[in-house]
Amino acid sequence: MAAAGQRRAGPPAGYRPWATPSIGVFTVNAQHSVLPVDPRTDPRWRELAGGPSGSLFTSPPWIQAVCESYDFTPHARISVDPAGRPLGGFAWVTIDDIRGERISSLPFCDRADPPLATPGAWAGLADDALGAGAPLTLRCFTEHPAAADPALRAVGEAAWHGTPVDCTEEELHARISSTSRRNLKAADRNGVRITASTEVDAVRTFHRLHVGLRKRKYRLLAQPVQFFERIHERFADQDGVVTLLAKVDGEVVAGAMFLVWAGTLYYKFGASLSEYLPMRPNDALYWAALRLAIERGLGGVDWGLSDLDQPGLVSYKRKWATTERRIVTLRGGPDPTPKSEVGAMLGELTRLFTEESVPDEISTSAGALLYRHFC
């Protein structure tokens, strides 16, 4: 695998993404205050997002990339102790479009666990968002204090997988499933080769693959390439974006886009050509990502969310992951009022723009136009 960067320093002290967090740094008392902040620029928010309970999806560069791409304005609240130290935070955007008004924390995220230094810091953080009178949606791990908040109700559940890499490459190779080891040998025999790039051109190459997969396999539109480019722009300056491409005889047959935040390598997007799957390019990509995490001295790989109605994807990630948890979707405020005619229209437009006869360039443009309405 081509080198994607120099070996990085290890994860921050106390970083523990691979087990249920044991949070409890400060004791919250009646004197703690809740303050409005801009999560893109406030140093206290950045401290929380980079701490043990933060994640990629509450990080300032991710929030900035999403808001720039879809013209959202982020809002956030933090709680601070009398000395001004941040204890917890909650961020959201308000969306008002043809589907109605709604509040998301946060859009286009696998999860956005409000970062907390102590469970008691959750109190009051969501009051302003809940008081807006619009449906509020939040996804977080089931162990998060928000999941026990009586003002929120569970409306869905998904799987999450992660792999710690606190070991050598040889030890990690022995830990992955025997099926994965066999598939890696098959990929090597079949001439699958992996390259790693931190350049934006690799992101664009991957996006073309991504558009084709969503169109032909799922009959769905893809997010616009401008979103991917903004992600690259926001993370590249900290060597925080890597695109892995699997090639056979020089042709790109699979790819994945990874982001680095607070000591973790996040798998965010993946795509492949179905006719090449017997050559096992995805297994080669997953193994390359684990090796990359070891080379950079990271804590592990976050494989992200998997819907429970996709058992094949869940099973595939289990071959590589050693930690599995549940993500819960929470709803606050009133239930959304479905606009059936709008949903039907978006569904029909999606069907039309993903017909095989439609050029990929048109499908790409349709995704750029319509995707913001899918959050």
C-alpha positions in Angstrom: 0.0 0.0 0.0 1.4 3.4 -0.9 2.1 5.6 2.1 -0.5 8.2 2.8 1.4 10.2 5.4 3.9 10.1 8.2 3.3 8.1 11.4 1.1 10.2 13.6 1.2 10.7 17.4 -1.0 8.4 19.4 -4.5 9.2 20.5 -5.2 11.7 23.3 -4.7 10.5 26.8 -7.8 8.8 28.1 -9.3 8.2 24.6 -11.6 5.1 24.8 -13.9 4.7 21.8 -13.9 0.9 21.9 -15.9 0.3 25.1 -18.8 2.0 26.8 -17.3 5.3 28.0 -16.9 5.9 31.7 -17.4 9.6 31.8 -17.1 11.6 35.0 -14.4 14.2 35.1 -16.2 17.0 36.9 -19.1 17.2 39.3 -21.9 19.3 38.0 -23.7 21.6 40.5 -26.4 24.2 40.4 -23.9 26.8 39.3 -23.1 25.4 35.9 -24.2 27.6 33.0 -25.5 26.9 29.5 -24.1 29.2 26.8 -24.7 29.6 23.1 -21.6 29.0 20.9 -20.6 28.5 17.3 -19.4 24.9 17.1 -17.3 25.7 14.0 -15.1 28.2 15.8 -15.5 28.0 19.6 -12.4 26.5 21.3 -14.4 25.1 24.1 -16.6 23.1 21.6 -13.4 21.9 19.9 -12.1 20.7 23.2 -15.3 18.7 23.9 -15.4 17.3 20.4 -11.8 16.2 20.6 -12.3 14.6 24.0 -13.2 11.0 25.0 -16.9 11.5 24.2 -16.5 13.5 21.0 -16.6 12.1 17.5 -15.9 13.0 13.9 -19.5 14.1 13.5 -19.4 16.7 16.2 -16.0 18.0 15.1 -15.7 21.6 13.9 -14.3 20.6 10.4 -17.2 18.1 9.8 -19.9 20.6 10.9 -18.2 23.3 8.7 -18.2 21.0 5.6 -21.8 20.0 6.0 -23.1 23.5 6.6 -21.0 25.0 3.8 -22.3 22.4 1.4 -26.0 22.7 2.2 -26.3 26.3 3.4 -27.1 25.3 7.0 -26.5 27.5 10.0 -25.4 25.5 13.0 -26.5 26.2 16.6 -24.9 24.8 19.7 -25.0 25.1 23.5 -22.3 24.2 26.0 -22.4 23.9 29.7 -19.5 25.3 31.7 -18.6 25.2 35.3 -17.9 28.3 37.4 -14.3 28.4 36.2 -15.5 28.4 32.6 -14.4 24.8 31.8 -16.6 23.1 29.3 -18.7 20.2 30.7 -20.8 19.2 27.7 -22.3 20.4 24.4 -25.2 19.9 22.0 -25.3 21.1 18.3 -28.1 21.1 15.8 -29.3 22.8 12.6 -32.8 23.9 11.8 -34.1 22.9 8.3 -37.1 24.6 6.7 -37.8 23.4 3.1 -40.5 21.7 1.0 -40.6 18.8 3.6 -41.4 21.2 6.4 -39.5 22.5 9.4 -37.4 20.1 11.4 -34.3 20.1 13.6 -31.4 17.7 13.1 -28.5 16.9 15.4 -26.8 16.6 13.0 -27.7 16.1 9.3 -25.8 13.5 7.3 -24.2 11.9 10.3 -23.9 8.3 11.4 -24.3 9.6 14.9 -23.7 12.9 16.8 -23.4 12.0 20.4 -23.5 15.2 22.4 -20.0 15.4 23.9 -20.1 15.3 27.7 -17.4 15.3 30.3 -19.9 14.2 32.9 -23.5 12.7 32.5 -25.0 15.6 34.4 -23.9 18.0 31.8 -26.7 16.9 29.5 -29.3 18.7 31.7 -30.5 21.8 29.9 -28.4 21.5 26.8 -31.3 20.6 24.5 -33.9 22.9 26.0 -33.7 25.5 23.3 -33.9 23.0 20.5 -36.8 21.2 22.1 -38.6 24.4 22.8 -38.5 25.5 19.1 -41.7 23.4 18.5 -40.3 21.5 15.5 -39.5 17.7 15.4 -36.0 17.1 16.7 -33.9 14.1 15.6 -30.7 12.9 17.3 -28.7 9.7 16.9 -26.3 8.5 19.6 -25.0 5.4 21.4 -27.6 3.7 23.6 -25.5 4.4 26.7 -25.5 8.1 26.2 -27.5 10.1 28.8 -29.7 11.6 26.1 -31.1 8.1 25.5 -32.6 8.2 29.0 -34.0 11.7 28.7 -37.8 11.5 29.1 -38.1 14.4 26.7 -36.8 12.1 23.9 -38.2 8.9 22.6 -36.5 6.1 20.6 -37.7 5.7 17.1 -35.0 3.5 15.5 -31.9 1.5 16.1 -28.8 0.6 14.1 -25.5 -1.3 14.6 -22.1 0.2 15.1 -18.7 -1.5 14.7 -15.2 -0.6 15.7 -11.7 -2.2 15.7 -9.0 -1.2 18.2 -5.5 -1.4 16.8 -3.5 -1.4 20.1 -1.3 -4.2 18.7 1.1 -5.1 16.0 0.0 -5.8 12.4 0.8 -9.5 12.9 -1.4 -9.7 16.0 -4.2 -7.8 14.3 -4.0 -10.2 11.3 -4.5 -13.1 13.7 -7.6 -11.4 15.3 -9.6 -10.9 12.1 -11.9 -13.7 11.0 -10.5 -16.7 9.1 -12.8 -15.8 6.3 -11.2 -12.4 6.0 -7.7 -13.9 6.0 -8.7 -16.2 3.1 -10.3 -13.4 1.2 -7.1 -11.3 1.6 -5.1 -14.1 0.0 -7.6 -14.3 -2.8 -7.4 -10.6 -3.4 -3.6 -10.8 -3.7 -3.8 -13.8 -6.1 -6.4 -11.8 -8.2 -4.0 -8.9 -8.5 -5.9 -6.4 -6.4 -3.7 -3.5 -5.4 -4.4 -0.7 -3.0 -3.2 2.9 -3.3 -3.7 5.5 -0.6 -4.0 9.2 -1.5 -4.5 12.4 0.4 -5.2 14.4 -2.8 -8.5 15.8 -3.9 -8.3 14.0 -7.3 -8.6 10.7 -5.6 -11.7 12.0 -3.8 -13.2 12.9 -7.2 -12.3 9.5 -8.6 -14.0 7.8 -5.7 -17.1 10.0 -6.0 -17.7 8.8 -9.6 -17.6 5.2 -8.3 -19.9 6.2 -5.4 -22.5 7.7 -7.8 -22.6 4.5 -9.9 -23.0 2.2 -6.9 -25.9 4.2 -5.4 -27.6 4.5 -8.8 -27.3 0.9 -10.0 -27.5 -1.1 -6.8 -29.7 1.0 -4.5 -31.6 3.2 -7.1 -30.5 6.2 -4.9 -28.9 9.6 -5.7 -25.5 10.5 -4.3 -24.4 13.5 -2.3 -22.8 16.2 -4.6 -19.1 16.0 -5.3 -18.8 19.5 -3.8 -19.7 18.0 -0.4 -16.8 15.5 -0.8 -14.5 18.3 -1.9 -15.4 20.5 1.1 -14.7 17.5 3.4 -11.3 17.2 1.8 -10.7 20.9 2.2 -11.5 20.9 5.9 -9.6 17.8 6.8 -6.6 18.0 4.5 -4.8 20.7 6.4 -4.5 18.3 9.4 -3.6 15.3 7.2 -7.0 14.0 8.2 -8.4 12.6 4.9 -7.3 9.5 3.0 -8.9 7.9 0.0 -8.1 4.2 -0.6 -8.6 2.9 -4.1 -8.5 -0.8 -5.1 -7.3 -1.4 -8.6 -7.1 -4.4 -10.9 -4.9 -4.1 -14.0 -4.9 -0.3 -13.3 -8.7 0.0 -13.2 -10.4 1.4 -10.1 -12.8 -1.3 -8.9 -13.5 -0.3 -5.3 -12.7 2.6 -3.0 -13.3 4.1 0.4 -12.9 7.5 1.9 -11.5 7.7 5.5 -11.3 10.7 7.9 -9.1 11.1 11.0 -10.3 12.8 14.1 -9.1 12.6 17.7 -7.0 9.4 17.3 -9.5 7.4 15.3 -9.7 6.5 11.6 -13.4 6.8 10.4 -14.7 4.8 7.5 -17.3 7.2 6.0 -18.0 6.3 2.3 -17.4 3.1 0.3 -18.2 1.9 -3.2 -17.3 -0.9 -5.5 -18.0 -2.4 -8.9 -20.2 -5.5 -8.5 -18.6 -7.5 -11.2 -15.3 -7.3 -9.4 -16.5 -8.4 -6.0 -15.4 -12.1 -6.4 -11.8 -10.7 -6.6 -12.3 -9.4 -2.9 -11.3 -5.8 -3.4 -13.3 -4.7 -0.3 -11.4 -7.1 2.0 -8.2 -5.6 0.7 -9.5 -2.1 1.4 -10.5 -2.9 5.0 -7.2 -4.5 5.7 -5.4 -1.5 4.2 -7.4 0.8 6.5 -6.4 -1.2 9.6 -2.7 -1.2 8.5 -3.0 2.6 8.0 -4.4 3.1 11.5 -1.5 1.1 12.9 1.1 3.0 10.9 -0.3 6.3 12.1 -0.4 5.3 15.7 -4.2 5.7 15.9 -6.5 4.1 18.5 -8.6 2.2 16.0 -11.0 2.2 13.1 -14.6 3.3 13.4 -16.6 1.4 10.7 -19.7 3.5 11.2 -23.4 2.8 11.2 -25.1 -0.2 9.6 -28.9 -0.5 9.3 -30.2 -3.6 11.0 -32.3 -4.4 7.9 -29.0 -4.9 6.0 -27.8 -8.1 7.7 -25.2 -8.7 5.0 -23.4 -5.4 5.8 -23.6 -6.1 9.5 -22.1 -9.6 9.0 -19.4 -8.2 6.8 -18.3 -5.6 9.4 -18.3 -8.2 12.1 -15.6 -10.1 10.2 -13.3 -7.1 10.9 -14.6 -5.5 14.1 -14.0 -6.6 17.6 -16.5 -4.2 19.2 -20.2 -3.9 18.4 -22.6 -1.4 19.9 -26.1 0.0 19.2 -26.9 3.5 17.9 -30.4 4.7 18.8 -32.4 7.3 16.9 -34.2 9.7 19.3 -37.1 12.0 18.5 -38.1 15.1 20.6 -40.9 17.5 20.2 -43.9 16.7 17.9 -43.9 13.9 15.4 -43.1 15.1 11.9 -46.1 15.9 9.7 -45.6 13.9 6.6 -46.2 15.7 3.3 -47.1 12.7 1.3 -47.1 14.6 -2.0 -43.6 15.9 -1.4 -42.3 12.5 -0.4 -43.9 10.9 -3.5 -42.4 13.6 -5.7 -38.9 13.1 -4.3 -39.3 9.4 -4.7 -40.4 9.6 -8.3 -37.6 12.1 -9.2 -35.1 9.7 -7.6 -36.5 6.8 -9.6 -36.4 8.8 -12.9 -32.8 10.1 -12.3 -31.5 6.6 -11.5 -32.8 4.9 -14.6 -30.0 3.0 -16.3 -30.7 5.0 -19.5 -29.8 8.3 -17.6 -26.2 9.3 -18.0 -24.2 9.3 -14.7 -23.5 13.0 -15.2 -27.3 13.8 -15.0 -27.7 11.5 -12.0 -24.8 13.4 -10.3 -26.4 16.8 -11.1 -29.8 15.6 -9.7 -28.1 14.5 -6.5 -26.5 17.9 -6.1 -30.0 19.5 -6.5 -32.1 17.2 -4.4 -30.0 15.6 -1.7 -30.3 18.3 0.9 -34.1 17.4 1.2 -33.2 13.9 2.3 -32.0 14.8 5.7 
